[in-house]
Amino acid sequence: MLQLISCSELIKDNWVRLDDDQVINDHRKVIVSLDRLQQQWDALSSLPLKLGVVLEPTNAVGDVLPFLNHLQIIVLIFEVFADGRAFSQARLLRDRHAYGGDIRAVGDVLCDQLGFMKRNGFNQFQLAEGEDTELAFRLFGDISLTYQAELKQSIAR
């Protein structure tokens, strides 16, 4: 079983990720695909449940904006560690669209990328198979100096 962590602890996954053809039944916290969210919005929004969505790396953040205020969690996928599209999606959700819910990283989530993921808005991480949870917690504080703020100041001058 893959470990789910926040920035400081192991956490229990209370969410059920449903395939597009699965019935919701008595689940109270469900994560659905963007396609299902778009196609079944009226039915989903009428149910007494907390709702989340999975954005594939190829999905545009703009496609989820009509539903953003109703989502408690957004799951972003790292198909391979070198694919940075989920970093961009998280940053857009947090900075441009002020999304305040949870953003979860899943897929090829490696310990040495957690600090960068956190800086881009992720707050939940499902570590890839074989990743060390204890190492992950130690690495969250690894980035002590960043250059982004300096870069912004120098551009403004």
Buried (B, 14 or more C-beta within 10 A) or exposed (E): EBBBBBBEEEEEBEBBBBEEEEEBEEBEBBBBBBBBBBEBBEEBEEEEBBBBBBBBBEBEBEBBBEBBEBBBBBBBBBEEEEEEBBBEBBBBBBEEEEBEBBBBBBBBBBBEBBBEBBBBBBBBBBBBEEBEBEEBBEBBEEEEEEEEEEEEEEEEE
